[in-house]
Amino acid sequence: MSSFNLEDIKKYLREKVMEQLDISRSMEDYEVKEVIDDCIMAMSKEQYINTWEKDRIAKEIFCSIRRLDILQELIEDSEVTEIMVNGTEGIFVERGGCNEKVKVCFQEKEKLEDVIQQIVAKSNRIVNESNPIVDARLENGSRVNVVLAPVAINGPILTIRRFPKNPIDMKRLIEIHSITKEASEFLKKLVIAGYNIFISGGTGSGKTTFLNALSDFVPRDERIITIEDSAELQIQGIDNLVRLETRNANVEGCQEITIRDLIKTSLRMRPDRIIVGEVRGAEAIDMIQALNTGHDGSLSTGHANSAKDMISRLETMILMGMNLPLEAIRRQISSGIDIIIHLGRLRDKSRKVLQIAEVIGYEDGEVVLNSLFEYGEEEGYGTLIKCGELTNTQKLIAKGL
């Protein structure tokens, strides 16, 4: 029948389902689905609903109770890499590097806030008016950022960065021309030999993806400790793997645990390598000190516009954590980091390795870089071109490479 309002029916059915759920215990998903089916069956005796609509309504009601409501379908869409919810004004997604507005949106601010609280609670985080900004993650590893009022003027803002179920490996990066096979083989030797590598790039340039791919080269018998604000690294094949995640302070008296705290405690956990998901602030001093105390082969990422700019950014971040002479900071950076890999996003939305540079020392008051590979044009198309030779070969020689 064309006369009934499908939205009203869904709302009515959801209320009936909520009334019949046993809130005194934790119900399994199949039990919730059975209650939904029973309510729809009872409703269909009074109001005709075709089979397709029944299935659709059942799924939507289940997702609104046990999943992420209208976002669930977008999260399950493998082509969607980013979901951007602008309050009740609209939902945008990124597909193939392009943004588009989807047809569905949250009609009520309260429903969006319920979904946000559901996400945040599962990550042991708290978000409210007094703490309106939080980073969290979904169970599938997707990165979540939430901004509430009064900071967000046009309603609750929710941004979800989806990662593929199967992490992109170096073989796939070669296939999509993000890196050349020659550069990949070169980096493989450096990782095995224990060079300290820092990955730089802008927002959305693929730093986390590349860090995951690079970690595949880590020898399987080593002990790895990962440190992140919100755990999203998908390191595969390492049995002796410890994953650490920060914690925010809350009104119940839980103390804040920062990246700095985790780096310091990780040094007492007998790591072969430390992987810091991203360096954003004062923790840079602790990471650089860790690199200078024998934890060879460690990896990290940071935001910067170039490999050289990454050095300047690290200097600034170290000064945020400790008041040191600039010369001392630059000497620490030059002795701690061996290689900087810079990533970028081109005009066609593709993500590429734009430069691989070696940190060769400290001279005349500056950290000196030796560019080994640079992105340029060869035979009419863009590719990563070898332009220099590695000078610090001691670690390669020590490993017999």
C-alpha positions as CSV (number, residue, x, y, z in Angstrom):
1,M,0.0,0.0,0.0
2,S,1.2,3.5,-0.8
3,S,-0.7,5.2,2.0
4,F,1.3,4.2,5.0
5,N,4.4,6.1,6.2
6,L,7.3,3.7,6.3
7,E,9.3,5.9,8.7
8,D,6.4,6.0,11.2
9,I,6.1,2.2,11.0
10,K,9.9,1.8,11.7
11,K,9.7,4.2,14.6
12,Y,6.6,2.4,16.0
13,L,8.3,-1.1,15.6
14,R,11.5,0.1,17.2
15,E,9.5,1.3,20.3
16,K,7.8,-2.1,20.5
17,V,11.1,-4.0,20.2
18,M,12.7,-1.9,22.9
19,E,9.7,-2.6,25.2
20,Q,10.2,-6.4,24.7
21,L,13.9,-6.6,25.1
22,D,15.1,-8.1,28.4
23,I,17.3,-5.3,29.8
24,S,18.1,-7.4,33.0
25,R,20.6,-9.4,31.0
26,S,22.9,-9.2,28.1
27,M,21.0,-10.5,25.1
28,E,22.7,-12.2,22.1
29,D,22.3,-10.7,18.6
30,Y,20.1,-13.6,17.5
31,E,17.7,-13.1,20.4
32,V,17.4,-9.4,19.5
33,K,16.7,-10.4,15.8
34,E,14.0,-12.9,17.0
35,V,12.2,-10.1,19.0
36,I,12.4,-7.8,15.9
37,D,11.0,-10.5,13.6
38,D,8.1,-11.2,16.1
39,C,7.2,-7.5,16.2
40,I,7.2,-7.2,12.4
41,M,5.1,-10.4,12.1
42,A,2.5,-9.0,14.5
43,M,2.5,-5.6,12.7
44,S,2.1,-7.3,9.3
45,K,-1.3,-8.7,10.4
46,E,-2.6,-5.2,10.7
47,Q,-0.6,-3.5,8.0
48,Y,0.6,-5.1,4.7
49,I,4.4,-4.9,4.4
50,N,6.0,-6.7,1.4
51,T,9.0,-9.1,2.0
52,W,11.6,-6.7,0.8
53,E,10.4,-4.0,3.1
54,K,10.2,-6.4,6.1
55,D,13.9,-7.4,5.5
56,R,14.9,-3.8,5.2
57,I,13.0,-2.7,8.3
58,A,14.4,-5.6,10.3
59,K,18.0,-4.8,9.4
60,E,17.5,-1.0,10.1
61,I,16.0,-1.6,13.5
62,F,18.7,-4.1,14.4
63,C,21.4,-1.7,13.3
64,S,19.8,1.1,15.3
65,I,19.9,-1.1,18.5
66,R,23.0,-3.2,18.2
67,R,25.1,-1.5,15.5
68,L,25.7,2.1,14.3
69,D,22.3,2.8,12.9
70,I,22.3,4.4,9.4
71,L,26.1,4.4,9.4
72,Q,26.4,0.6,9.5
73,E,25.8,0.2,5.8
74,L,28.4,2.8,5.0
75,I,30.9,1.1,7.3
76,E,30.3,-2.2,5.6
77,D,30.8,-0.7,2.2
78,S,34.4,-1.7,1.2
79,E,34.6,1.3,-1.3
80,V,34.1,3.9,1.4
81,T,37.3,5.1,3.0
82,E,36.0,8.0,5.0
83,I,32.6,8.8,6.6
84,M,32.0,12.5,7.6
85,V,28.8,13.2,9.6
86,N,28.0,17.0,9.8
87,G,25.4,16.8,12.6
88,T,21.9,16.5,11.2
89,E,22.8,18.5,8.1
90,G,24.2,15.7,6.0
91,I,26.6,12.7,5.7
92,F,29.5,12.7,3.2
93,V,31.7,9.8,2.3
94,E,35.0,9.4,0.4
95,R,35.0,6.9,-2.4
96,G,38.0,6.6,-4.7
97,G,39.5,9.8,-3.3
98,C,36.3,11.8,-4.1
99,N,33.8,13.2,-1.6
100,E,30.1,12.7,-2.2
101,K,26.9,13.3,-0.2
102,V,24.8,10.3,0.6
103,K,21.0,10.2,0.7
104,V,20.6,9.3,4.3
105,C,21.2,11.5,7.3
106,F,20.3,11.6,11.0
107,Q,17.0,13.3,11.5
108,E,17.5,13.8,15.2
109,K,20.5,15.1,17.0
110,E,19.8,12.8,20.0
111,K,20.0,9.7,17.8
112,L,23.4,10.8,16.5
113,E,24.6,11.5,20.0
114,D,23.5,8.0,21.1
115,V,25.6,6.4,18.3
116,I,28.6,8.6,19.3
117,Q,28.3,7.5,22.9
118,Q,28.0,3.9,21.8
119,I,31.3,4.2,19.8
120,V,33.2,6.1,22.5
121,A,32.2,3.8,25.4
122,K,33.6,0.8,23.6
123,S,37.0,2.5,23.3
124,N,37.0,3.4,27.1
125,R,36.7,7.1,26.3
126,I,34.4,9.8,27.5
127,V,32.9,12.7,25.5
128,N,30.6,15.4,26.7
129,E,30.2,19.2,26.9
130,S,33.1,19.5,29.4
131,N,35.3,17.2,27.2
132,P,33.9,17.8,23.7
133,I,36.8,16.4,21.6
134,V,37.8,12.7,21.6
135,D,39.6,10.2,19.4
136,A,38.4,6.6,19.5
137,R,38.1,3.6,17.2
138,L,35.6,1.0,16.1
139,E,36.0,-2.7,16.7
140,N,37.2,-3.2,13.1
141,G,40.1,-0.8,13.8
142,S,38.6,2.2,12.0
143,R,39.7,5.6,13.4
144,V,37.1,7.8,14.9
145,N,37.1,11.5,15.8
146,V,34.2,13.2,17.6
147,V,33.6,16.9,18.2
148,L,30.5,18.0,20.2
149,A,28.9,21.3,21.2
150,P,29.9,23.9,22.2
151,V,33.0,23.5,20.1
152,A,31.0,22.1,17.1
153,I,28.5,24.8,16.2
154,N,26.5,22.8,13.6
155,G,25.8,19.8,15.8
156,P,27.8,16.7,16.7
157,I,30.6,16.1,14.2
158,L,31.7,12.5,13.6
159,T,34.5,11.5,11.3
160,I,35.4,7.8,10.6
161,R,38.5,6.7,8.7
162,R,37.9,3.2,7.5
163,F,40.8,0.8,6.9
164,P,40.6,-2.3,4.7
165,K,39.9,-5.6,6.4
166,N,43.1,-7.0,4.8
167,P,45.9,-4.4,5.3
168,I,47.5,-3.1,2.1
169,D,50.9,-4.7,1.9
170,M,54.0,-3.6,0.0
171,K,53.2,-5.8,-3.0
172,R,49.9,-4.0,-3.4
173,L,51.6,-0.6,-3.0
174,I,53.9,-1.6,-5.9
175,E,50.9,-2.7,-8.0
176,I,49.2,0.7,-7.6
177,H,52.5,2.5,-8.2
178,S,52.8,4.1,-4.8
179,I,56.4,2.8,-4.7
180,T,58.7,1.1,-7.1
181,K,59.9,-2.5,-6.6
182,E,63.5,-1.2,-6.4
183,A,62.7,1.2,-3.6
184,S,60.7,-1.5,-1.8
185,E,63.5,-4.0,-1.9
186,F,65.9,-1.3,-0.6
187,L,63.6,-0.5,2.3
188,K,63.2,-4.2,3.1
189,K,66.9,-4.5,3.7
190,L,66.9,-1.3,5.9
191,V,64.1,-2.6,8.1
192,I,65.7,-6.0,8.5
193,A,69.1,-4.4,9.3
194,G,67.5,-2.3,12.0
195,Y,67.6,1.3,10.6
196,N,65.4,3.7,12.5
197,I,62.8,5.0,10.0
198,F,60.4,7.9,10.2
199,I,57.5,8.3,7.8
200,S,56.3,11.9,7.1
201,G,53.4,13.2,5.1
202,G,50.3,15.4,5.1
203,T,46.8,14.3,6.3
204,G,45.4,11.4,4.3
205,S,48.8,10.8,2.6
206,G,48.8,7.1,3.7
207,K,51.3,7.2,6.6
208,T,49.6,4.5,8.7
209,T,49.0,2.3,5.6
210,F,52.7,2.6,4.7
211,L,53.8,1.9,8.3
212,N,51.7,-1.3,8.3
213,A,53.3,-2.4,5.0
214,L,56.8,-1.6,6.2
215,S,56.3,-3.6,9.4
216,D,55.8,-6.7,7.3
217,F,59.6,-6.7,6.8
218,V,60.3,-6.9,10.5
219,P,61.8,-10.3,11.4
220,R,59.2,-12.6,12.9
221,D,61.3,-13.6,16.0
222,E,61.5,-10.0,17.4
223,R,59.5,-8.4,20.2
224,I,57.5,-5.4,19.0
225,I,55.7,-2.8,21.1
226,T,53.3,-0.5,19.4
227,I,52.2,2.8,21.0
228,E,49.2,4.7,19.7
229,D,46.7,7.3,20.7
230,S,44.0,5.1,19.3
231,A,45.0,1.6,18.3
232,E,44.7,1.2,14.5
233,L,47.9,-0.4,13.3
234,Q,47.3,-3.9,11.8
235,I,50.7,-5.5,12.2
236,Q,50.6,-9.1,10.9
237,G,52.7,-12.2,11.6
238,I,54.5,-11.0,14.8
239,D,53.8,-13.5,17.7
240,N,55.6,-11.4,20.3
241,L,53.5,-8.3,19.8
242,V,52.5,-5.9,22.6
243,R,49.9,-3.2,21.7
244,L,49.6,-0.1,24.0
245,E,47.0,2.7,23.8
246,T,46.6,6.0,25.6
247,R,43.9,6.7,28.1
248,N,42.1,10.0,28.8
249,A,41.4,11.2,32.4
250,N,37.8,11.0,33.5
251,V,35.5,12.2,36.2
252,E,35.7,8.9,38.0
253,G,39.3,9.6,38.9
254,C,41.1,7.6,36.2
255,Q,44.5,9.1,35.6
256,E,45.5,10.2,32.0
257,I,48.0,7.9,30.4
258,T,49.9,9.7,27.6
259,I,52.1,8.6,24.7
260,R,55.0,9.9,26.8
261,D,54.0,7.5,29.6
262,L,53.7,4.6,27.3
263,I,57.1,5.2,25.6
264,K,58.8,5.4,29.0
265,T,57.2,2.2,30.3
266,S,57.8,0.4,27.0
267,L,61.6,0.7,27.5
268,R,61.2,-1.6,30.6
269,M,59.4,-4.2,28.5
270,R,62.4,-5.5,26.7
271,P,61.4,-4.4,23.2
272,D,63.5,-5.2,20.1
273,R,61.6,-2.4,18.3
274,I,59.2,0.3,19.3
275,I,56.6,1.5,16.8
276,V,54.9,4.8,17.7
277,G,51.8,5.3,15.5
278,E,52.2,9.0,15.3
279,V,54.3,11.7,17.0
280,R,52.3,14.9,17.5
281,G,53.8,16.8,20.5
282,A,56.1,16.6,23.5
283,E,56.4,12.8,23.2
284,A,58.9,13.4,20.4
285,I,61.7,13.9,23.0
286,D,61.0,10.5,24.6
287,M,60.9,8.8,21.2
288,I,64.2,10.3,20.0
289,Q,65.8,9.3,23.3
290,A,64.5,5.8,22.8
291,L,66.0,5.7,19.3
292,N,69.4,6.8,20.8
293,T,69.4,4.1,23.5
294,G,69.8,1.0,21.4
295,H,66.2,0.3,20.1
296,D,67.3,-0.1,16.5
297,G,64.7,-0.7,13.8
298,S,62.1,1.5,15.4
299,L,59.4,3.1,13.3
300,S,57.1,6.2,13.6
301,T,55.2,8.7,11.6
302,G,54.5,12.5,11.8
303,H,52.8,15.3,9.9
304,A,55.1,17.4,7.6
305,N,55.2,18.9,4.1
306,S,58.6,17.4,3.2
307,A,61.4,15.3,4.7
308,K,63.4,18.5,5.6
309,D,60.2,20.0,7.1
310,M,59.9,16.9,9.3
311,I,63.2,17.7,10.9
312,S,62.0,21.2,11.8
313,R,58.7,19.8,13.1
314,L,60.5,17.3,15.3
315,E,62.7,20.2,16.7
316,T,59.5,22.1,17.6
317,M,57.9,19.1,19.2
318,I,61.0,18.2,21.3
319,L,61.0,21.8,22.6
320,M,57.4,21.3,23.7
321,G,58.6,18.5,25.9
322,M,62.0,19.7,27.1
323,N,63.9,23.0,27.1
324,L,67.1,22.0,25.3
325,P,69.6,24.0,23.2
326,L,68.7,23.7,19.5
327,E,72.2,22.2,18.8
328,A,71.6,19.4,21.3
329,I,68.2,18.7,19.8
330,R,69.5,18.5,16.2
331,R,72.4,16.2,17.3
332,Q,69.9,13.9,19.0
333,I,67.7,13.8,15.8
334,S,70.7,13.2,13.5
335,S,72.0,10.3,15.6
336,G,68.5,8.8,16.3
337,I,66.8,8.8,12.9
338,D,68.5,7.0,10.0
339,I,65.9,7.3,7.2
340,I,62.9,9.6,6.5
341,I,60.3,8.5,4.0
342,H,58.0,11.3,2.8
343,L,54.6,10.5,1.3
344,G,52.2,12.8,-0.5
345,R,48.8,12.9,-2.3
346,L,48.9,14.0,-5.9
347,R,46.3,16.0,-7.8
348,D,44.7,12.7,-9.1
349,K,44.2,11.7,-5.5
350,S,46.8,8.9,-5.7
351,R,49.1,8.5,-2.7
352,K,52.8,8.2,-3.6
353,V,56.2,7.9,-1.9
354,L,57.7,11.2,-2.9
355,Q,61.2,11.0,-1.3
356,I,63.4,8.6,0.7
357,A,66.2,10.5,2.4
358,E,69.0,9.4,4.6
359,V,69.9,11.5,7.7
360,I,73.7,11.6,7.5
361,G,74.7,13.8,10.4
362,Y,74.9,17.2,11.9
363,E,77.1,19.9,10.1
364,D,77.3,23.7,10.4
365,G,74.3,23.8,12.8
366,E,72.0,21.8,10.5
367,V,70.8,18.2,10.2
368,V,72.0,17.0,6.8
369,L,69.9,14.9,4.5
370,N,71.1,12.7,1.6
371,S,68.3,12.1,-0.9
372,L,68.2,8.5,-2.1
373,F,65.0,8.4,-4.1
374,E,62.8,11.2,-5.4
375,Y,59.5,11.3,-7.2
376,G,60.0,12.6,-10.8
377,E,59.2,12.0,-14.4
378,E,60.9,9.2,-16.3
379,E,59.9,8.2,-19.8
380,G,56.8,10.4,-19.8
381,Y,55.3,9.2,-16.5
382,G,55.8,9.9,-12.8
383,T,57.8,7.4,-10.7
384,L,60.2,7.1,-7.8
385,I,63.8,7.7,-9.2
386,K,67.0,6.7,-7.5
387,C,69.2,9.7,-7.1
388,G,71.8,8.8,-4.4
389,E,73.6,6.1,-2.6
390,L,73.3,5.1,1.1
391,T,76.4,6.3,3.0
392,N,75.7,4.8,6.4
393,T,76.1,1.1,5.6
394,Q,77.3,-0.2,9.0
395,K,74.0,-1.8,10.0
396,L,73.6,-3.5,6.6
397,I,77.1,-4.9,6.9
398,A,76.5,-6.0,10.5
399,K,73.5,-8.0,9.3
400,G,75.3,-9.5,6.3
401,L,73.2,-7.5,3.8
